[in-house]
Amino acid sequence: MMDSMEIVRESGQSPDTAIFRLNGPFTLSTMFGLQNDLRAADVKNVIIDLTNVPYMDSAGLGVLLGQTAHCQRLGNKMALAGVSPRVLTIFEITHTDSMMSFFPTAEAADASFA
């Protein structure tokens, strides 16, 4: 059976902020839906809620790094929320944790953007 990941998009406090809540493993086989959603023209500031992501592979990490670079180029904000210790390990091993903004919840990240 192929892994699947559900993506729920919500609006943040600002109309320029999109919150993407991911449910399921964030891997090579599940990354394309989020990648397409992030490429939508109306997405500026992004919060990716990983609370319900049990694990992530290098492909998932690549999507997040690509989006981080994209936001930095355009002067937009990006944050990760609800990152589990297991998923955080991937950022630490690859020394990319310093490139990201981490918040305990999507709501905390959203408030930081205001």
C-alpha positions as a Python dict, from the first residue, in 0.01 Angstrom:
ca = {
    (1, 'M'): (0, 0, 0),
    (2, 'M'): (127, 342, -88),
    (3, 'D'): (163, 598, 188),
    (4, 'S'): (-82, 882, 179),
    (5, 'M'): (-82, 1221, 341),
    (6, 'E'): (-383, 1443, 388),
    (7, 'I'): (-331, 1818, 355),
    (8, 'V'): (-578, 2059, 510),
    (9, 'R'): (-534, 2423, 415),
    (10, 'E'): (-658, 2696, 645),
    (11, 'S'): (-624, 3072, 650),
    (12, 'G'): (-413, 3243, 909),
    (13, 'Q'): (-497, 3565, 1092),
    (14, 'S'): (-376, 3758, 789),
    (15, 'P'): (-520, 3692, 440),
    (16, 'D'): (-157, 3656, 325),
    (17, 'T'): (-95, 3359, 553),
    (18, 'A'): (-179, 2998, 466),
    (19, 'I'): (-161, 2717, 720),
    (20, 'F'): (-107, 2368, 582),
    (21, 'R'): (-187, 2093, 831),
    (22, 'L'): (-29, 1764, 724),
    (23, 'N'): (-164, 1426, 835),
    (24, 'G'): (53, 1126, 756),
    (25, 'P'): (411, 1052, 654),
    (26, 'F'): (585, 1327, 455),
    (27, 'T'): (789, 1130, 203),
    (28, 'L'): (884, 1105, -162),
    (29, 'S'): (552, 932, -235),
    (30, 'T'): (341, 1196, -55),
    (31, 'M'): (528, 1523, -116),
    (32, 'F'): (378, 1623, -450),
    (33, 'G'): (41, 1739, -316),
    (34, 'L'): (202, 1984, -76),
    (35, 'Q'): (455, 2091, -335),
    (36, 'N'): (170, 2180, -574),
    (37, 'D'): (-25, 2362, -301),
    (38, 'L'): (283, 2567, -208),
    (39, 'R'): (334, 2668, -570),
    (40, 'A'): (-14, 2823, -583),
    (41, 'A'): (15, 3188, -678),
    (42, 'D'): (-186, 3309, -378),
    (43, 'V'): (48, 3163, -115),
    (44, 'K'): (271, 3420, 55),
    (45, 'N'): (339, 3351, 422),
    (46, 'V'): (334, 2980, 502),
    (47, 'I'): (292, 2778, 818),
    (48, 'I'): (337, 2402, 783),
    (49, 'D'): (190, 2212, 1074),
    (50, 'L'): (372, 1881, 1119),
    (51, 'T'): (192, 1779, 1440),
    (52, 'N'): (41, 1471, 1272),
    (53, 'V'): (346, 1374, 1067),
    (54, 'P'): (496, 1057, 1220),
    (55, 'Y'): (804, 1065, 998),
    (56, 'M'): (963, 1255, 713),
    (57, 'D'): (1231, 1155, 464),
    (58, 'S'): (1484, 1359, 269),
    (59, 'A'): (1230, 1434, -5),
    (60, 'G'): (998, 1596, 251),
    (61, 'L'): (1293, 1789, 390),
    (62, 'G'): (1377, 1903, 37),
    (63, 'V'): (1027, 2045, -13),
    (64, 'L'): (1055, 2241, 313),
    (65, 'L'): (1404, 2373, 230),
    (66, 'G'): (1289, 2474, -118),
    (67, 'Q'): (992, 2661, 26),
    (68, 'T'): (1212, 2829, 287),
    (69, 'A'): (1445, 2956, 13),
    (70, 'H'): (1148, 3067, -199),
    (71, 'C'): (1000, 3266, 92),
    (72, 'Q'): (1336, 3424, 174),
    (73, 'R'): (1382, 3535, -189),
    (74, 'L'): (1040, 3703, -191),
    (75, 'G'): (1062, 3847, 160),
    (76, 'N'): (778, 3624, 285),
    (77, 'K'): (763, 3430, 611),
    (78, 'M'): (763, 3058, 670),
    (79, 'A'): (738, 2858, 991),
    (80, 'L'): (707, 2496, 1096),
    (81, 'A'): (477, 2396, 1379),
    (82, 'G'): (432, 2090, 1596),
    (83, 'V'): (752, 1916, 1490),
    (84, 'S'): (796, 1587, 1677),
    (85, 'P'): (1135, 1492, 1824),
    (86, 'R'): (1164, 1217, 1558),
    (87, 'V'): (1109, 1462, 1271),
    (88, 'L'): (1327, 1728, 1435),
    (89, 'T'): (1616, 1480, 1427),
    (90, 'I'): (1619, 1502, 1046),
    (91, 'F'): (1672, 1878, 1065),
    (92, 'E'): (1944, 1837, 1328),
    (93, 'I'): (2134, 1563, 1141),
    (94, 'T'): (2132, 1771, 822),
    (95, 'H'): (2218, 2093, 1010),
    (96, 'T'): (1913, 2263, 859),
    (97, 'D'): (1738, 2331, 1192),
    (98, 'S'): (1902, 2675, 1208),
    (99, 'M'): (1744, 2767, 872),
    (100, 'M'): (1389, 2711, 995),
    (101, 'S'): (1156, 2878, 1242),
    (102, 'F'): (993, 2627, 1476),
    (103, 'F'): (683, 2685, 1687),
    (104, 'P'): (493, 2450, 1919),
    (105, 'T'): (163, 2517, 1736),
    (106, 'A'): (41, 2668, 1412),
    (107, 'E'): (-144, 2928, 1617),
    (108, 'A'): (180, 3039, 1786),
    (109, 'A'): (351, 3066, 1448),
    (110, 'D'): (56, 3264, 1310),
    (111, 'A'): (68, 3505, 1604),
    (112, 'S'): (441, 3559, 1545),
    (113, 'F'): (366, 3671, 1187),
    (114, 'A'): (121, 3941, 1301),
}
